[in-house]
Amino acid sequence: MSFEKEPMNLVAGTVGSTRVIKQQRKFYELVIREVQRAMNQGVSPDLIPEYLIKKGVLRDKIIGFDEQKMKVLYRRITNYLVTGE
């Protein structure tokens, strides 16, 4: 997917103070780093969400950590890192 060819919609929460944007950036950097670390350790992409949940990765860093939501996010980030999309 390329936003150069397909315009992106601005939805509620996508514009805000730079502080919010910075926090979101740090959040996604943390998640991407942990998924990449699991991949580098040889964990199968199909198993990464369960692996990270079982290990409690980021549980103490995310207020309101929700296992089900994090599984979905870990899966999306894993797919992104595998496919580049």
PDB file as gemmi writes it, atoms N, CA and C in Angstrom:
CRYST1    1.000    1.000    1.000  90.00  90.00  90.00 P 1                      
ATOM      1  N   MET A   1       0.852  -1.172   0.000  1.00  0.00           N  
ATOM      2  CA  MET A   1       0.000   0.000   0.000  1.00  0.00           C  
ATOM      3  C   MET A   1       0.896   1.232   0.000  1.00  0.00           C  
ATOM      4  N   SER A   2       0.580   2.177  -0.824  1.00  0.00           N  
ATOM      5  CA  SER A   2       1.333   3.416  -0.894  1.00  0.00           C  
ATOM      6  C   SER A   2       0.384   4.590  -0.758  1.00  0.00           C  
ATOM      7  N   PHE A   3       0.658   5.451   0.202  1.00  0.00           N  
ATOM      8  CA  PHE A   3      -0.193   6.617   0.385  1.00  0.00           C  
ATOM      9  C   PHE A   3       0.069   7.668  -0.686  1.00  0.00           C  
ATOM     10  N   GLU A   4       1.143   7.464  -1.448  1.00  0.00           N  
ATOM     11  CA  GLU A   4       1.391   8.366  -2.567  1.00  0.00           C  
ATOM     12  C   GLU A   4       0.373   8.107  -3.667  1.00  0.00           C  
ATOM     13  N   LYS A   5      -0.053   6.845  -3.798  1.00  0.00           N  
ATOM     14  CA  LYS A   5      -1.008   6.472  -4.841  1.00  0.00           C  
ATOM     15  C   LYS A   5      -2.434   6.407  -4.326  1.00  0.00           C  
ATOM     16  N   GLU A   6      -2.588   6.113  -3.031  1.00  0.00           N  
ATOM     17  CA  GLU A   6      -3.906   5.998  -2.414  1.00  0.00           C  
ATOM     18  C   GLU A   6      -3.975   6.972  -1.248  1.00  0.00           C  
ATOM     19  N   PRO A   7      -4.758   8.016  -1.366  1.00  0.00           N  
ATOM     20  CA  PRO A   7      -4.828   9.001  -0.287  1.00  0.00           C  
ATOM     21  C   PRO A   7      -5.248   8.385   1.044  1.00  0.00           C  
ATOM     22  N   MET A   8      -4.751   8.963   2.111  1.00  0.00           N  
ATOM     23  CA  MET A   8      -5.063   8.479   3.446  1.00  0.00           C  
ATOM     24  C   MET A   8      -6.134   9.366   4.053  1.00  0.00           C  
ATOM     25  N   ASN A   9      -7.117   8.753   4.687  1.00  0.00           N  
ATOM     26  CA  ASN A   9      -8.150   9.498   5.398  1.00  0.00           C  
ATOM     27  C   ASN A   9      -7.649   9.887   6.774  1.00  0.00           C  
ATOM     28  N   LEU A  10      -7.959  11.092   7.204  1.00  0.00           N  
ATOM     29  CA  LEU A  10      -7.676  11.493   8.569  1.00  0.00           C  
ATOM     30  C   LEU A  10      -8.891  11.137   9.401  1.00  0.00           C  
ATOM     31  N   VAL A  11      -8.686  10.301  10.392  1.00  0.00           N  
ATOM     32  CA  VAL A  11      -9.771   9.887  11.269  1.00  0.00           C  
ATOM     33  C   VAL A  11      -9.545  10.486  12.644  1.00  0.00           C  
ATOM     34  N   ALA A  12     -10.575  10.448  13.471  1.00  0.00           N  
ATOM     35  CA  ALA A  12     -10.464  11.005  14.814  1.00  0.00           C  
ATOM     36  C   ALA A  12      -9.241  10.423  15.506  1.00  0.00           C  
ATOM     37  N   GLY A  13      -8.463  11.273  16.119  1.00  0.00           N  
ATOM     38  CA  GLY A  13      -7.284  10.845  16.850  1.00  0.00           C  
ATOM     39  C   GLY A  13      -6.009  10.845  16.031  1.00  0.00           C  
ATOM     40  N   THR A  14      -6.100  11.163  14.736  1.00  0.00           N  
ATOM     41  CA  THR A  14      -4.880  11.145  13.923  1.00  0.00           C  
ATOM     42  C   THR A  14      -4.179  12.493  13.902  1.00  0.00           C  
ATOM     43  N   VAL A  15      -4.849  13.501  14.366  1.00  0.00           N  
ATOM     44  CA  VAL A  15      -4.196  14.803  14.488  1.00  0.00           C  
ATOM     45  C   VAL A  15      -4.281  15.221  15.945  1.00  0.00           C  
ATOM     46  N   GLY A  16      -3.238  15.808  16.403  1.00  0.00           N  
ATOM     47  CA  GLY A  16      -3.219  16.220  17.804  1.00  0.00           C  
ATOM     48  C   GLY A  16      -1.897  16.882  18.130  1.00  0.00           C  
ATOM     49  N   SER A  17      -1.690  17.081  19.395  1.00  0.00           N  
ATOM     50  CA  SER A  17      -0.454  17.732  19.812  1.00  0.00           C  
ATOM     51  C   SER A  17       0.735  16.848  19.480  1.00  0.00           C  
ATOM     52  N   THR A  18       1.890  17.461  19.361  1.00  0.00           N  
ATOM     53  CA  THR A  18       3.090  16.692  19.071  1.00  0.00           C  
ATOM     54  C   THR A  18       3.419  15.739  20.206  1.00  0.00           C  
ATOM     55  N   ARG A  19       2.987  16.033  21.399  1.00  0.00           N  
ATOM     56  CA  ARG A  19       3.217  15.140  22.542  1.00  0.00           C  
ATOM     57  C   ARG A  19       2.506  13.807  22.315  1.00  0.00           C  
ATOM     58  N   VAL A  20       1.281  13.868  21.854  1.00  0.00           N  
ATOM     59  CA  VAL A  20       0.513  12.649  21.586  1.00  0.00           C  
ATOM     60  C   VAL A  20       1.164  11.858  20.456  1.00  0.00           C  
ATOM     61  N   ILE A  21       1.566  12.547  19.419  1.00  0.00           N  
ATOM     62  CA  ILE A  21       2.214  11.887  18.290  1.00  0.00           C  
ATOM     63  C   ILE A  21       3.508  11.223  18.746  1.00  0.00           C  
ATOM     64  N   LYS A  22       4.268  11.898  19.582  1.00  0.00           N  
ATOM     65  CA  LYS A  22       5.513  11.342  20.107  1.00  0.00           C  
ATOM     66  C   LYS A  22       5.242  10.087  20.937  1.00  0.00           C  
ATOM     67  N   GLN A  23       4.198  10.105  21.759  1.00  0.00           N  
ATOM     68  CA  GLN A  23       3.851   8.936  22.573  1.00  0.00           C  
ATOM     69  C   GLN A  23       3.446   7.759  21.684  1.00  0.00           C  
ATOM     70  N   GLN A  24       2.664   8.036  20.662  1.00  0.00           N  
ATOM     71  CA  GLN A  24       2.238   6.972  19.749  1.00  0.00           C  
ATOM     72  C   GLN A  24       3.447   6.382  19.026  1.00  0.00           C  
ATOM     73  N   ARG A  25       4.350   7.254  18.613  1.00  0.00           N  
ATOM     74  CA  ARG A  25       5.564   6.795  17.927  1.00  0.00           C  
ATOM     75  C   ARG A  25       6.369   5.881  18.836  1.00  0.00           C  
ATOM     76  N   LYS A  26       6.564   6.275  20.086  1.00  0.00           N  
ATOM     77  CA  LYS A  26       7.320   5.449  21.023  1.00  0.00           C  
ATOM     78  C   LYS A  26       6.632   4.108  21.257  1.00  0.00           C  
ATOM     79  N   PHE A  27       5.317   4.129  21.372  1.00  0.00           N  
ATOM     80  CA  PHE A  27       4.547   2.903  21.558  1.00  0.00           C  
ATOM     81  C   PHE A  27       4.800   1.938  20.403  1.00  0.00           C  
ATOM     82  N   TYR A  28       4.635   2.424  19.175  1.00  0.00           N  
ATOM     83  CA  TYR A  28       4.813   1.547  18.023  1.00  0.00           C  
ATOM     84  C   TYR A  28       6.262   1.106  17.866  1.00  0.00           C  
ATOM     85  N   GLU A  29       7.213   1.958  18.199  1.00  0.00           N  
ATOM     86  CA  GLU A  29       8.621   1.567  18.150  1.00  0.00           C  
ATOM     87  C   GLU A  29       8.893   0.414  19.119  1.00  0.00           C  
ATOM     88  N   LEU A  30       8.313   0.487  20.320  1.00  0.00           N  
ATOM     89  CA  LEU A  30       8.470  -0.593  21.300  1.00  0.00           C  
ATOM     90  C   LEU A  30       7.892  -1.903  20.774  1.00  0.00           C  
ATOM     91  N   VAL A  31       6.683  -1.838  20.246  1.00  0.00           N  
ATOM     92  CA  VAL A  31       6.013  -3.047  19.747  1.00  0.00           C  
ATOM     93  C   VAL A  31       6.809  -3.633  18.580  1.00  0.00           C  
ATOM     94  N   ILE A  32       7.204  -2.808  17.642  1.00  0.00           N  
ATOM     95  CA  ILE A  32       7.969  -3.280  16.488  1.00  0.00           C  
ATOM     96  C   ILE A  32       9.285  -3.900  16.938  1.00  0.00           C  
ATOM     97  N   ARG A  33       9.967  -3.276  17.878  1.00  0.00           N  
ATOM     98  CA  ARG A  33      11.242  -3.795  18.378  1.00  0.00           C  
ATOM     99  C   ARG A  33      11.064  -5.196  18.981  1.00  0.00           C  
ATOM    100  N   GLU A  34      10.012  -5.386  19.770  1.00  0.00           N  
ATOM    101  CA  GLU A  34       9.799  -6.686  20.412  1.00  0.00           C  
ATOM    102  C   GLU A  34       9.416  -7.767  19.409  1.00  0.00           C  
ATOM    103  N   VAL A  35       8.613  -7.419  18.434  1.00  0.00           N  
ATOM    104  CA  VAL A  35       8.251  -8.390  17.392  1.00  0.00           C  
ATOM    105  C   VAL A  35       9.497  -8.750  16.584  1.00  0.00           C  
ATOM    106  N   GLN A  36      10.289  -7.752  16.238  1.00  0.00           N  
ATOM    107  CA  GLN A  36      11.517  -7.997  15.475  1.00  0.00           C  
ATOM    108  C   GLN A  36      12.493  -8.861  16.276  1.00  0.00           C  
ATOM    109  N   ARG A  37      12.586  -8.605  17.568  1.00  0.00           N  
ATOM    110  CA  ARG A  37      13.459  -9.404  18.434  1.00  0.00           C  
ATOM    111  C   ARG A  37      13.027 -10.879  18.419  1.00  0.00           C  
ATOM    112  N   ALA A  38      11.727 -11.123  18.506  1.00  0.00           N  
ATOM    113  CA  ALA A  38      11.223 -12.498  18.460  1.00  0.00           C  
ATOM    114  C   ALA A  38      11.555 -13.152  17.122  1.00  0.00           C  
ATOM    115  N   MET A  39      11.389 -12.409  16.054  1.00  0.00           N  
ATOM    116  CA  MET A  39      11.713 -12.944  14.730  1.00  0.00           C  
ATOM    117  C   MET A  39      13.200 -13.274  14.644  1.00  0.00           C  
ATOM    118  N   ASN A  40      14.043 -12.393  15.161  1.00  0.00           N  
ATOM    119  CA  ASN A  40      15.490 -12.609  15.137  1.00  0.00           C  
ATOM    120  C   ASN A  40      15.902 -13.820  15.966  1.00  0.00           C  
ATOM    121  N   GLN A  41      15.107 -14.145  16.986  1.00  0.00           N  
ATOM    122  CA  GLN A  41      15.379 -15.313  17.825  1.00  0.00           C  
ATOM    123  C   GLN A  41      14.875 -16.598  17.191  1.00  0.00           C  
ATOM    124  N   GLY A  42      14.253 -16.484  16.031  1.00  0.00           N  
ATOM    125  CA  GLY A  42      13.812 -17.656  15.299  1.00  0.00           C  
ATOM    126  C   GLY A  42      12.403 -18.121  15.606  1.00  0.00           C  
ATOM    127  N   VAL A  43      11.639 -17.301  16.312  1.00  0.00           N  
ATOM    128  CA  VAL A  43      10.245 -17.654  16.588  1.00  0.00           C  
ATOM    129  C   VAL A  43       9.471 -17.570  15.270  1.00  0.00           C  
ATOM    130  N   SER A  44       8.694 -18.600  14.977  1.00  0.00           N  
ATOM    131  CA  SER A  44       7.885 -18.611  13.762  1.00  0.00           C  
ATOM    132  C   SER A  44       6.899 -17.445  13.785  1.00  0.00           C  
ATOM    133  N   PRO A  45       6.752 -16.740  12.673  1.00  0.00           N  
ATOM    134  CA  PRO A  45       5.804 -15.617  12.646  1.00  0.00           C  
ATOM    135  C   PRO A  45       4.404 -15.981  13.129  1.00  0.00           C  
ATOM    136  N   ASP A  46       3.964 -17.205  12.831  1.00  0.00           N  
ATOM    137  CA  ASP A  46       2.633 -17.636  13.273  1.00  0.00           C  
ATOM    138  C   ASP A  46       2.523 -17.709  14.793  1.00  0.00           C  
ATOM    139  N   LEU A  47       3.646 -17.900  15.467  1.00  0.00           N  
ATOM    140  CA  LEU A  47       3.640 -18.079  16.918  1.00  0.00           C  
ATOM    141  C   LEU A  47       3.999 -16.823  17.703  1.00  0.00           C  
ATOM    142  N   ILE A  48       4.403 -15.782  17.011  1.00  0.00           N  
ATOM    143  CA  ILE A  48       4.889 -14.584  17.699  1.00  0.00           C  
ATOM    144  C   ILE A  48       3.857 -13.967  18.644  1.00  0.00           C  
ATOM    145  N   PRO A  49       2.610 -13.762  18.253  1.00  0.00           N  
ATOM    146  CA  PRO A  49       1.664 -13.151  19.201  1.00  0.00           C  
ATOM    147  C   PRO A  49       1.543 -13.940  20.512  1.00  0.00           C  
ATOM    148  N   GLU A  50       1.349 -15.243  20.410  1.00  0.00           N  
ATOM    149  CA  GLU A  50       1.223 -16.070  21.619  1.00  0.00           C  
ATOM    150  C   GLU A  50       2.520 -16.074  22.417  1.00  0.00           C  
ATOM    151  N   TYR A  51       3.635 -16.133  21.730  1.00  0.00           N  
ATOM    152  CA  TYR A  51       4.949 -16.131  22.381  1.00  0.00           C  
ATOM    153  C   TYR A  51       5.137 -14.862  23.211  1.00  0.00           C  
ATOM    154  N   LEU A  52       4.834 -13.709  22.614  1.00  0.00           N  
ATOM    155  CA  LEU A  52       5.023 -12.437  23.316  1.00  0.00           C  
ATOM    156  C   LEU A  52       4.046 -12.288  24.481  1.00  0.00           C  
ATOM    157  N   ILE A  53       2.820 -12.742  24.305  1.00  0.00           N  
ATOM    158  CA  ILE A  53       1.832 -12.689  25.385  1.00  0.00           C  
ATOM    159  C   ILE A  53       2.283 -13.593  26.535  1.00  0.00           C  
ATOM    160  N   LYS A  54       2.697 -14.809  26.202  1.00  0.00           N  
ATOM    161  CA  LYS A  54       3.119 -15.776  27.215  1.00  0.00           C  
ATOM    162  C   LYS A  54       4.317 -15.263  28.020  1.00  0.00           C  
ATOM    163  N   LYS A  55       5.236 -14.568  27.335  1.00  0.00           N  
ATOM    164  CA  LYS A  55       6.415 -14.023  28.010  1.00  0.00           C  
ATOM    165  C   LYS A  55       6.107 -12.732  28.765  1.00  0.00           C  
ATOM    166  N   GLY A  56       4.918 -12.181  28.567  1.00  0.00           N  
ATOM    167  CA  GLY A  56       4.545 -10.942  29.252  1.00  0.00           C  
ATOM    168  C   GLY A  56       5.248  -9.712  28.717  1.00  0.00           C  
ATOM    169  N   VAL A  57       5.663  -9.785  27.465  1.00  0.00           N  
ATOM    170  CA  VAL A  57       6.381  -8.670  26.843  1.00  0.00           C  
ATOM    171  C   VAL A  57       5.508  -7.427  26.814  1.00  0.00           C  
ATOM    172  N   LEU A  58       6.028  -6.337  27.300  1.00  0.00           N  
ATOM    173  CA  LEU A  58       5.411  -5.001  27.346  1.00  0.00           C  
ATOM    174  C   LEU A  58       4.246  -4.900  28.326  1.00  0.00           C  
ATOM    175  N   ARG A  59       3.912  -5.973  29.028  1.00  0.00           N  
ATOM    176  CA  ARG A  59       2.796  -5.945  29.987  1.00  0.00           C  
ATOM    177  C   ARG A  59       2.989  -4.842  31.031  1.00  0.00           C  
ATOM    178  N   ASP A  60       4.222  -4.671  31.502  1.00  0.00           N  
ATOM    179  CA  ASP A  60       4.479  -3.676  32.543  1.00  0.00           C  
ATOM    180  C   ASP A  60       4.720  -2.279  31.992  1.00  0.00           C  
ATOM    181  N   LYS A  61       4.783  -2.154  30.671  1.00  0.00           N  
ATOM    182  CA  LYS A  61       5.041  -0.849  30.059  1.00  0.00           C  
ATOM    183  C   LYS A  61       3.786  -0.200  29.475  1.00  0.00           C  
ATOM    184  N   ILE A  62       2.712  -0.987  29.333  1.00  0.00           N  
ATOM    185  CA  ILE A  62       1.485  -0.473  28.708  1.00  0.00           C  
ATOM    186  C   ILE A  62       0.373  -0.447  29.749  1.00  0.00           C  
ATOM    187  N   ILE A  63      -0.107   0.742  30.032  1.00  0.00           N  
ATOM    188  CA  ILE A  63      -1.222   0.893  30.968  1.00  0.00           C  
ATOM    189  C   ILE A  63      -2.472   0.334  30.291  1.00  0.00           C  
ATOM    190  N   GLY A  64      -3.189  -0.516  31.009  1.00  0.00           N  
ATOM    191  CA  GLY A  64      -4.395  -1.113  30.440  1.00  0.00           C  
ATOM    192  C   GLY A  64      -4.100  -2.201  29.430  1.00  0.00           C  
ATOM    193  N   PHE A  65      -2.959  -2.867  29.592  1.00  0.00           N  
ATOM    194  CA  PHE A  65      -2.570  -3.954  28.691  1.00  0.00           C  
ATOM    195  C   PHE A  65      -3.722  -4.945  28.556  1.00  0.00           C  
ATOM    196  N   ASP A  66      -4.123  -5.247  27.336  1.00  0.00           N  
ATOM    197  CA  ASP A  66      -5.217  -6.170  27.056  1.00  0.00           C  
ATOM    198  C   ASP A  66      -4.671  -7.263  26.138  1.00  0.00           C  
ATOM    199  N   GLU A  67      -4.630  -8.486  26.640  1.00  0.00           N  
ATOM    200  CA  GLU A  67      -4.029  -9.585  25.875  1.00  0.00           C  
ATOM    201  C   GLU A  67      -4.635  -9.753  24.490  1.00  0.00           C  
ATOM    202  N   GLN A  68      -5.938  -9.710  24.393  1.00  0.00           N  
ATOM    203  CA  GLN A  68      -6.594  -9.924  23.101  1.00  0.00           C  
ATOM    204  C   GLN A  68      -6.242  -8.823  22.106  1.00  0.00           C  
ATOM    205  N   LYS A  69      -6.249  -7.590  22.572  1.00  0.00           N  
ATOM    206  CA  LYS A  69      -5.902  -6.477  21.674  1.00  0.00           C  
ATOM    207  C   LYS A  69      -4.434  -6.538  21.278  1.00  0.00           C  
ATOM    208  N   MET A  70      -3.575  -6.931  22.225  1.00  0.00           N  
ATOM    209  CA  MET A  70      -2.148  -7.015  21.916  1.00  0.00           C  
ATOM    210  C   MET A  70      -1.866  -8.171  20.958  1.00  0.00           C  
ATOM    211  N   LYS A  71      -2.602  -9.258  21.054  1.00  0.00           N  
ATOM    212  CA  LYS A  71      -2.428 -10.357  20.092  1.00  0.00           C  
ATOM    213  C   LYS A  71      -2.699  -9.858  18.682  1.00  0.00           C  
ATOM    214  N   VAL A  72      -3.772  -9.086  18.538  1.00  0.00           N  
ATOM    215  CA  VAL A  72      -4.112  -8.546  17.222  1.00  0.00           C  
ATOM    216  C   VAL A  72      -3.003  -7.608  16.743  1.00  0.00           C  
ATOM    217  N   LEU A  73      -2.537  -6.747  17.624  1.00  0.00           N  
ATOM    218  CA  LEU A  73      -1.483  -5.807  17.236  1.00  0.00           C  
ATOM    219  C   LEU A  73      -0.187  -6.542  16.910  1.00  0.00           C  
ATOM    220  N   TYR A  74       0.199  -7.508  17.744  1.00  0.00           N  
ATOM    221  CA  TYR A  74       1.409  -8.285  17.454  1.00  0.00           C  
ATOM    222  C   TYR A  74       1.293  -8.988  16.111  1.00  0.00           C  
ATOM    223  N   ARG A  75       0.110  -9.516  15.806  1.00  0.00           N  
ATOM    224  CA  ARG A  75      -0.105 -10.186  14.509  1.00  0.00           C  
ATOM    225  C   ARG A  75       0.044  -9.178  13.365  1.00  0.00           C  
ATOM    226  N   ARG A  76      -0.539  -8.015  13.508  1.00  0.00           N  
ATOM    227  CA  ARG A  76      -0.455  -7.001  12.447  1.00  0.00           C  
ATOM    228  C   ARG A  76       0.983  -6.543  12.231  1.00  0.00           C  
ATOM    229  N   ILE A  77       1.705  -6.314  13.315  1.00  0.00           N  
ATOM    230  CA  ILE A  77       3.092  -5.869  13.195  1.00  0.00           C  
ATOM    231  C   ILE A  77       3.948  -6.990  12.606  1.00  0.00           C  
ATOM    232  N   THR A  78       3.709  -8.230  13.026  1.00  0.00           N  
ATOM    233  CA  THR A  78       4.438  -9.365  12.452  1.00  0.00           C  
ATOM    234  C   THR A  78       4.205  -9.441  10.951  1.00  0.00           C  
ATOM    235  N   ASN A  79       2.957  -9.351  10.538  1.00  0.00           N  
ATOM    236  CA  ASN A  79       2.634  -9.400   9.101  1.00  0.00           C  
ATOM    237  C   ASN A  79       3.301  -8.254   8.363  1.00  0.00           C  
ATOM    238  N   TYR A  80       3.309  -7.089   8.968  1.00  0.00           N  
ATOM    239  CA  TYR A  80       3.963  -5.930   8.338  1.00  0.00           C  
ATOM    240  C   TYR A  80       5.450  -6.198   8.148  1.00  0.00           C  
ATOM    241  N   LEU A  81       6.104  -6.720   9.191  1.00  0.00           N  
ATOM    242  CA  LEU A  81       7.543  -6.972   9.084  1.00  0.00           C  
ATOM    243  C   LEU A  81       7.860  -8.099   8.090  1.00  0.00           C  
ATOM    244  N   VAL A  82       6.976  -9.061   7.968  1.00  0.00           N  
ATOM    245  CA  VAL A  82       7.197 -10.166   7.036  1.00  0.00           C  
ATOM    246  C   VAL A  82       6.968  -9.719   5.603  1.00  0.00           C  
ATOM    247  N   THR A  83       5.879  -8.967   5.374  1.00  0.00           N  
ATOM    248  CA  THR A  83       5.502  -8.617   3.991  1.00  0.00           C  
ATOM    249  C   THR A  83       5.937  -7.224   3.560  1.00  0.00           C  
ATOM    250  N   GLY A  84       6.179  -6.343   4.523  1.00  0.00           N  
ATOM    251  CA  GLY A  84       6.511  -4.963   4.174  1.00  0.00           C  
ATOM    252  C   GLY A  84       5.279  -4.132   3.871  1.00  0.00           C  
ATOM    253  N   GLU A  85       4.112  -4.704   4.103  1.00  0.00           N  
ATOM    254  CA  GLU A  85       2.860  -3.978   3.839  1.00  0.00           C  
ATOM    255  C   GLU A  85       1.960  -4.016   5.054  1.00  0.00           C  
TER     256      GLU A  85                                                      
END                                                                             
